[in-house]
Every structure is written in C-alpha cells, then in structure tokens.
C-alpha cells in the first residue's frame, strides 16, 4: 500500500485515470458489436487496456496486471484479426471490465489489492474468455512490422517488380535475365514482361548497351527489404521499383488503416513493408535537393514517392489519411486537462462576485454620466459577461456520455427480460452542468428501467399488435429557453390509464368517483408507494422509484411531465434549468420591493390597459392571457402607480402576465440561495444583490404559474 | 541464297529454300560475342521478304543475346520483312522460359498461349 504523500496523490490520479480508461474500454467494446473491426475503435480499446496494465504495474498491483494482461491479449487478437468479434466475445469481455472497475473502486476506497480483486471471480471470468482467444486462422490479412512479417509467421504477397536496367549493366558484367531467374527461386513468378520501348533503331544500337526493361510479378513470402537486396549491385545504374501488385492495394490500404497512429507517412509505409528505409532515404534526398534548388516549400514526400513510382498512389493516400487522423486525435487528446472540481467551483464563485461588483460599478458610472467612464464601463461589462459565460461553460459536459452509458444497462436488461430493444440517443451534444449530470443520472436510469420493464412489450406481443419485434427506446436531449430538456421515449404499450386510476383509488390516493384528466392520472405514478406492476421484477415495480425521481428533479429546480398514448408508447420529459449560479434577469418593482424575473421565461412586456385594472385576464393579440398580480401575491400595501406593466412569462407551455409596478430593465446577477428561514417561501427561488446594494428576490416562475393555476376552480386535486 | 564466311569463333550459316532466306546462328549469343553476332544479324536483315533465324545450334543465350534477337526483329519490321525464329536449342528454351517469351519472342500472358 502506498505510504507517503506523493505516492498517495499519484495513486489517486491512478484510480481516476483508470476509471476513465475503463469507461472508454466499456464504450469501445460495446461499439465493437455494432461496428466490427473499425480499426480506430479497436486500437483505442487495446491501448486503454495496455495503459491500464502498465499503470497498475507501476503500483505493484500484480493481480491487476495479470488479469488485465489476459484482457489485453484478447483485444490484441481482435486488433490483429485472429479473434473474431462475436456477441459472445463481447458478453465475455464486459464482465471483465466490470471486475476491473470494481477492483479500482475497492482500491480507491483503501482496500488492499487482495480484497479489491477477488481471484476466484477473476479466474472464472478469464476462463469464460479463453474459448474466444483461440486462433481463427491466419487468413490472408497482412500484418505489419518492419519486414512485413510477424513473429515467424510469413505471409505471401504479390509484388510487381519493375527492373529498368541501366545502359552499362551488360558492360559491368550483369545479366538481367539472371536476376529474373534468381527471383523465380524466391517464389512463384506469375508473369514476366520484356519491354522493348527503350530499344533504339537497330542500326544505331550498341550491342553492349542494355536497353531492356523487365517487369516481373512475383508471388512470395519474402519481404520487400530482402527483394530490394537482390538488386544491390545494379541499383546505382538501374531503376528498380518494387510495389505491391494492383490486386493487393486494397489489403495494404486496410493494413495502413489498422496501424497504430503515426504522424509520419514514411513511418507508416515502412511499417507496412511497402517502403524500405533505403527508398525513404532516396525520396528524402530528392526532396532536399529540390528544396535547395528552388528555395520554395519542399515537395511533399508522398508526392515524390508516387512520382518516382516507389509507392502506388492509393497507398500514399491511405498513409496520408492515417497521418491526418493521428494529428487530429492527438490535437484532441492534448487539449484536455484534469481540474479539481472544487477549484473550479471557487473560480465560479469569484466570477459571481465579479459580476456583482461590476454591476455595482456600472450603476455608479451611469449615475455619474461621464462619457469616458461609461464607455470604459461598458467594455468591462462586456468582458465580464464573456468571462462569466466561459467559466460556466467549463463545468458543462455533453449529456451524451451519460446517455450512452445506458446502452450497457439496456443490453443486460434485455437479456434478463427476454425483450429486444434498440437504444437511440439523439441530442447527445446538449451540454449541462457536470454536477447536474451526475444527479440526473440515477433518475434517468430508473425511468429507463421502467420503460424496459413495463413499457416495452415482449416480442410476441409486439408482433401481435403489428409493431416491429424490436422496441425502440429513445433518449433525446435539447436546449430550450435556458433549460435542458431530456426525454425518455418508448414505443411500448403506454400507460394504462384505467389501471392507474383504480390502483390510486385502492391506495387511497384519490377519492373514488373523482373526475381526473389524463395528465393528472399519469402524474399519479409519481406518488410514493404507487406501483401498478402486478409482478415485482428485479428491476422495478417495488414502487419506490418514481417519487424519488420526481423529488430529485425538483431538487434540481426542474419539472417532469408524462405523455402517453395507449398502445403506442410514452414520453417522459424532464426539464432542468441550465445554470445554477448566475442568471440573466429582468428587474421589476412591486411596491418598494424589487424582484427579478428570469429572462429566459420573459417573452414580452406590455402596458396594463386601464380597462383591465380589476380583471383577471386580458386579451393579447386575440389570445387570453391570465394575469397574476404580484401586488396580491406578495401582499404589497403601498398605493399602486398610475400605470402598471405586464411582463408576459411562459414556462412549460403555460403563459401568464405578471402585473408589476415598474419595469427596470435587464440585469445579470448571481443567485444567492435563500437562507434556511426563508427557504419555504413559495414562488421565490433565490435572492440577489442589486448594483445599489439592495436585495431583489428572484421569482420562481414555474411555481407562480402553478400556484395561480391552482386558484382556478378545478377538480379537487390538492395543490403541490 | 547468300553465304557468309565465318571470320571468328561464332559461326553463322545462311541457307534458304523457296524464297525464304535463313540464317543459322551457332555458338554463344551472349555479351561475349555480342559485337560479332550483331554484325551478322544486321548483314542478314537487309531487305523485305521472309526471313528465318535458326537457333538450333545456339549454345548459350543471355540478355545481350536476347536483345540482339529483338533488335533483328525490330529491323525486319522496319524493312517490311517477316522474321521468325526456328528450332530453339535447349539453351534458348531455358531463356524463353525464364523470360516468359514464346517462340516468336513475344510476351506470354499468364494463362494464355501465343502472342499478345
């Protein structure tokens, strides 16, 4: 066990990074099923296992190393094409990843390696993996090392040799045909062409000068380097080109794609065995010469290789693509950096203070009316806004990563429930605060399990109702009006309205004979202890889930709605505010108090018409707009001004006009949480400090709308 | 009918019947004898008509020699003559095999017999 401080810190880094690697590993292995043999994925997961093994070794975690080694070997086999990717393989690999994840968690919690990594379980998992590690046959897939052969196994290829012997070859005592004869001892000569295009008119020919070129197609296991070596003595005088035969270009392109990343095409091509070091040096020399001559930018090596006939164009193209992908990947990698979350929070707090201080300064500047100062202040405002925006963005992560994690759960659940469900994730790019992502993850998980358990029917039932045998579970996320919406959509049997109502009556949640809308009935499933599942399954049905989900969502200041069509499916929609810390608001006054209305809920402002002074609603462009008089809401006693204004707000599809005394314009401010004493105040979600030092209360628009809605004469559902 | 008397170690003879002129090459047709054999062939391919080069007595053939034969054929074509090679010796056969050439010194495509 690590003892001193430095080791402890390093160990924490190790466990954190291992978790990341394991997460990548799991995602990659799942991806293997859908995307067989995509070389980037395969390479990535192999590297993940390899890195994990190496890091574990650094800390002397031998059991971890041994276990990971077997997994790494399996993945190496996938990478080399000797292990087939099957569903069984994936099913054998995933538990191994789980085992490692549990071990890392154990180690992070302070357990010893022996406790964290149970050998019996581990051995069983590895045994399950073994059958998949046997070779499926070498096949014709090329494998790479410097000589184009791997660990003693040779691979037969067809080369096209273009032997353009120099004029003095014969004089120097060489016999070109002897070379061709020699080649036939190295493999099978498939074809020879004698090219006479260099022959001069016969009368002018010199019988001692060589004008002939031979093109040979040779099938051999010999490497290119060895073939090149055959012509060592004629190379100076002749042009010898050895390239893969045309029909093998495809294999080589695939080989290049499967290479580990490299940012030099020379290395890529040499590693595949289509380019020898000597040829690379020749090309480099040509490049150097040309560069020296013209003084212009050096011709690309790839172009030179093609031009000189050393490497065929398609292979140079493949190598260039590989090179480009490597640089892109590397650029992506190096741009991330691990940051301690508390440091980030401190920074965000500071930025919050900065916003307030800046607002205060802006206030005083505008009061003073010095043009220069106003201008400078406006610039500061702009910069502070930018800093605020970017700082908050630091904590934003795309929700897709979390959503895609459900793929594993769905896969396992389908196996257990004997159902077939496809997961579709859309809008994974939508970003939300990292802390919120973590807190919404469990509620979403429960909703997903619910959909699998109760929503989606087993195949026979689906087919009988004319649906496709495979169900679809869609996770969708998108931004709207300063919120993020997450939807869990299934095409199952939908909510059973009548059964829910019946159960609710049975459990005493609703007095019998009550008239409820569909929406209200669906909302019943969020009540504690409610469950219509006749069979309690392993996953859900214990009735402890949905109310917890609603509470978690409420704690994040969000809302949750259900839509359902019997027989067709259900949609559960969670709406969460995007930012927890800083808010853009619209400042209004009611009496002597100031209130902030979240700007993303404000659609417009209008004057309160004189005729509407006592009415509950007005007509806004032909539509009814209910009015909420904040004076009444907050019990303001001061006399109202002559003209009042209406701020039209909208949220969750509900619209209302808030009647206020004066409009004071937009502001950007930090939400200070309500103290314990006032945290029960309805319709207030927080406070803030204005530029002039006064406190303004931030309105909870959703709560306002809901409360107002409950005042309307409605069927007897008690207000929340 | 024309006869050429040998002036060196490589022997050639000329013979022909019924309008076809024939040259018999013999001995080495290699880099060693290239200069002389070249002269012989060029002296032979001088006018249009049917020409034959007999190879039965060729003891050795290398690239230089093959090149000479190809030059001779090229010259014949230029003059509008037809030139064919006859009775290749074993040595010549071996070379033809290595070079994938047929009896007419044309490239043999794999799987095909005869000229392209």
Interface residues (C-beta under 8 A of the other chain):
Chain A: X165 X170 X175 X176 X177 X178 X180 X181 X184 X189 X190 X191 X192 X193 X194 X196 X199 X201 X202 X203 X205 X207 X208 X210 X211 X212 X214
Chain B: X31 X34 X35 X37 X38 X42 X45 X62 X63 X64 X66 X67 X68 X70 X71 X72 X74 X75 X78 X95 X98 X99 X100 X101 X107 X109 X110
